[in-house]
Amino acid sequence: MEPPKRKAEEAELVKDGEGEVAEGEVAEEAELGKDSEGEVVAVAVMKPPKRARTSYLVFCDRHRADIMKEVQQEKHRVAKVEWEAKQVLEAEQTPAMERSLAPETEQTLATEPSLAPEEDSKFSRGDMQAVTTKLAALWKLVAAEELEECKVEAARLKVDYDVQKAAFGPETMKRSKKGKGAKRQILVAASGEKPKRARTAYLIFCDRNREQVMREVHSDPTSKFKREEMQAVTTRLAELWTNVVPQELAECKLAAVLCKEEFQKQKDVYVPPVYQPVTKGKKSKGGRREGDKPKRPRTAYLLFAEDCRRGLKKADPALSFTATSQMVSKEWKELAEAKKVQYQRTAEKEQEKHRVA
């Protein structure tokens, strides 16, 4: 039997002549499975489409290569200036007699850096940040004609994305959770689409007036808003809500009641997924669960403090924690050296057990 190949070799992606996923098609990837005879075969699996590009990202795709080349050339230009300054400094520090007596074969001259960037050179994090900053600055100065072209291209990509997205269910398009949720496996898939939380009267009011307020804050509401501008929109909506007329308030409250009823209907139909319960490790003889980290070993002072605190509490149960700690510290300072050595040996034994565990 021929050994299974890699996923990329088992099933080909649906691509056009330029290597891009063809329009109207959904990319496929291969997973290893078994047929009826138990042979290992490649099974084509539908791959969810990538999120559509925005007009800004379309603009960045157009100019990224040129900006990267410009940043790389600037980096090499700075390197050449630093190299020339270094050569001048070395020439000033080296006496003329030594330079004339030294044979040319023994002179170790540094290689002059070239201004032409290398094709396979890698970009550092700082270089990529410089590219991003230049693209953002160029986007602010974009011409109206090019901006319209980017918006048309983004709209076309959005339509293609919606067509590809329609081939998948709502549960398939959801991203996998990170952290604790990633460890839980779904035993039974959900039935139906999870309902969104019902809108309140205030949110319905904001939906009605947001576009108008955005036009007041910014002349073009379709462009990207800054954080300060969005804060101004939120503040303005809150002010309008404070002075809302009774008729509009009643309309928003009625719409909120209808939204809540619709949400309750969807919630009654929706069956959430069943997750695998989180299994906890078994407790060992020492009371610690498997996989848990062992407790930090106690120092000699902590061992003494436990013994001393127990005796002080028996003598005076009403003693506060602060007063007890002060008395323990005083007793430790007055403790004989031989007693301290005993506590130190016990602490060393605990440290040894902690290292073994």
ZISULSUL-V554211 format. One record per backbone hydrogen bond with DSSP energy under -1.0 kcal/mol. NH is the residue of the N-H (numbers start at 1). CO is the residue of the C=O. E is the energy in kcal/mol with one decimal. If there is no record, write none. Layout:
# ZISULSUL-V554211
nh=<NH NH>
co=<CO CO>
e=<E E>
This chain:
# ZISULSUL-V554211
nh=<10 11 15 16 19 25 29 31 33 35 38 41 43 45 47 58 59 60 61 62 63 64 67 68 69 70 71 72 73 74 75 76 77 78 79 80 81 82 83 84 85 86 87 88 89 90 91 92 93 94 99 100 101 102 109 128 129 130 131 132 133 134 135 136 137 138 139 140 142 147 148 149 150 151 152 153 154 155 156 157 158 159 160 161 162 163 164 165 166 167 168 173 183 187 188 191 204 205 206 207 208 209 210 213 214 215 216 217 218 223 230 231 232 233 234 235 236 237 238 239 240 241 242 243 244 249 250 251 252 253 254 255 256 257 258 259 260 261 262 263 264 265 266 267 268 269 270 271 274 276 284 287 290 292 303 304 305 306 307 308 309 310 311 312 313 314 315 316 319 324 325 326 327 328 329 330 331 332 333 334 340 341 342 343 344 345 346 347 348 349 350 351 352 353 354 355 356 357>
co=<6 7 13 20 16 22 45 43 41 39 35 33 31 29 27 54 55 56 57 58 59 60 63 64 65 66 67 68 69 70 71 72 73 74 75 76 77 78 79 80 81 82 83 84 85 86 87 88 89 90 95 96 97 98 107 124 125 126 127 128 129 130 131 132 133 134 135 136 139 143 144 145 146 147 148 149 150 151 152 153 154 155 156 157 158 159 160 161 162 164 165 169 180 274 274 271 200 201 202 203 204 205 206 209 210 211 212 213 214 220 226 227 228 229 230 231 232 233 234 235 236 237 238 239 241 245 246 247 248 249 250 251 252 253 254 255 256 257 258 259 260 261 262 263 264 265 266 191 188 185 288 284 282 289 299 300 301 302 303 304 305 306 307 308 309 310 311 312 316 320 321 322 323 324 325 326 327 328 329 330 336 337 338 339 340 341 342 343 344 345 346 347 348 349 350 351 352 353>
e=<-1.7 -1.6 -1.1 -3.0 -1.4 -1.5 -2.7 -2.2 -3.1 -1.9 -1.5 -2.7 -3.1 -4.0 -2.6 -2.4 -2.0 -2.3 -2.3 -1.4 -1.6 -1.9 -2.3 -2.8 -2.0 -2.3 -2.7 -2.2 -2.4 -2.1 -2.1 -2.1 -2.1 -2.2 -1.9 -2.0 -2.0 -2.3 -2.0 -2.5 -2.2 -1.9 -2.2 -2.2 -2.0 -2.4 -2.1 -1.8 -1.7 -1.7 -1.5 -1.9 -2.0 -1.8 -1.1 -2.1 -2.0 -1.9 -2.0 -2.4 -2.3 -2.2 -2.3 -2.2 -2.1 -2.3 -2.0 -1.3 -1.3 -2.4 -2.0 -1.8 -2.3 -2.1 -2.3 -2.3 -2.5 -2.2 -2.1 -2.3 -2.0 -1.9 -2.2 -2.3 -2.3 -2.0 -2.2 -2.7 -1.5 -1.1 -1.8 -1.4 -1.2 -3.2 -1.5 -2.2 -2.2 -2.0 -2.2 -2.3 -1.6 -1.7 -1.9 -2.1 -2.7 -1.8 -1.4 -2.0 -3.0 -1.3 -2.2 -2.1 -1.9 -2.0 -2.3 -2.4 -2.3 -2.3 -2.0 -1.9 -2.2 -2.2 -1.5 -1.2 -1.1 -2.1 -2.3 -2.0 -2.4 -2.3 -2.2 -2.4 -2.0 -1.9 -2.1 -2.3 -2.1 -2.1 -2.3 -2.4 -2.1 -2.0 -2.2 -2.3 -1.9 -1.4 -2.2 -2.0 -2.3 -3.2 -2.9 -1.9 -1.9 -1.7 -2.0 -2.1 -2.7 -2.1 -1.6 -2.9 -3.0 -1.7 -1.6 -2.2 -2.2 -1.6 -1.9 -2.3 -1.7 -2.2 -2.5 -2.1 -2.1 -2.6 -2.4 -2.0 -2.5 -2.3 -1.7 -1.5 -1.8 -2.0 -1.4 -1.8 -2.3 -2.1 -1.9 -2.2 -1.9 -1.8 -1.8 -2.1 -2.0 -2.1 -2.2 -2.0 -2.0 -2.3>
